[in-house]
Amino acid sequence: MIENKQIAAAQAVLFAAAEPIEYTKLANVLGFDDETMLLVLDELGKKLEGDDSGICLLQLDTKYQLCSKKEFVEEIRTVLDLKRNAPLSQAAFEVLAIIAYNQPITKPYIEQIRGVDCSGVVNTLCQKELVEEKGRLDVPGRPVLYGTTANFLRCFSLSSLDELPELPSADRDVLMSDVDNGQLSLFDGDGEPQEEKAAEKAENATENQ
């Protein structure tokens, strides 16, 4: 049985951290096994769902974070005098979608799909902490591999990349027709580029940035 003290301890640590924490790390800190930790987090999430709470518990893949509820965003902006971030451009949405659906992926491969230089767009996405370096491809030149971040999941209200919407095969075929057959594929299975739907899904999400 989960005790209120356990829930309170998890809430206190997450509040103090102010950033996503792996549930396994949280379990180690609080002295719980992983299964108990997940039960505690589930109970904490349910407790914060009520109308009498101004915060909620976000699950970002295997990480968790406390966050203010979206209905209070204007009040928070007023108090903290925050400026709205400039929305992402259509090009940024497209590049972000390509990375999200096909990560890890190199910049040259993104550019081959889009047909234009993407250096500035990729740098912007990295600055906004939506994309980060995931290592290097083991080929001559060792190009950087890019993937999405926990902040990407938070901004687009996703618990994991598995929640990304599937796209019709026709959309994938159109994108793949622009890629040379001899190009090294970084896709897993049939995960061809699927940018248009993801860009459409993302248009309403930049308010979370």
VENKANOR-V35755 format. One record per backbone hydrogen bond with DSSP energy under -0.5 kcal/mol. CO is the residue of the C=O (numbers start at 1). NH is the residue of the N-H. Records with the same first field share a line. If there is no record, write none. Layout:
# VENKANOR-V35755
CO = NH / NH
This chain:
# VENKANOR-V35755
3 = 7
4 = 8
5 = 9
6 = 10
7 = 11
8 = 12
9 = 13
10 = 14
11 = 15
12 = 16
13 = 17
14 = 18
21 = 64
22 = 26
23 = 27
24 = 28
25 = 29
26 = 30
27 = 31 / 32
33 = 37
34 = 38
35 = 39
36 = 40
37 = 41
38 = 42
39 = 43
40 = 44
41 = 45
42 = 46
43 = 47
44 = 48
45 = 49
46 = 49
47 = 50
50 = 53
54 = 69
56 = 58 / 67
58 = 60 / 65
59 = 61
60 = 62 / 63
62 = 23
63 = 60
64 = 21
65 = 58
67 = 56
69 = 72
70 = 73
72 = 76
73 = 77
74 = 78
75 = 79
76 = 80
77 = 81 / 82
89 = 93
90 = 94
91 = 95
92 = 96
93 = 97
94 = 98
95 = 99
96 = 100
97 = 101
98 = 102
99 = 103
105 = 146
106 = 110
107 = 111
108 = 112
109 = 113
110 = 114
111 = 115
118 = 122
119 = 123
120 = 124
121 = 125
122 = 126
123 = 127
124 = 128
125 = 130 / 131
126 = 129
130 = 149
132 = 147
135 = 145
137 = 139
139 = 142
143 = 137
144 = 107
145 = 134 / 135
146 = 104 / 105
147 = 132
149 = 153
150 = 154
151 = 155
152 = 156
153 = 158
154 = 157
159 = 61
160 = 163
161 = 164
168 = 171 / 172
169 = 173
170 = 174
171 = 175
172 = 176
173 = 177
175 = 178
176 = 179
180 = 183
187 = 189
188 = 191
190 = 192
194 = 198
195 = 199
196 = 200
197 = 201
198 = 202
199 = 203
200 = 203
201 = 204
202 = 205 / 206
205 = 208
206 = 209
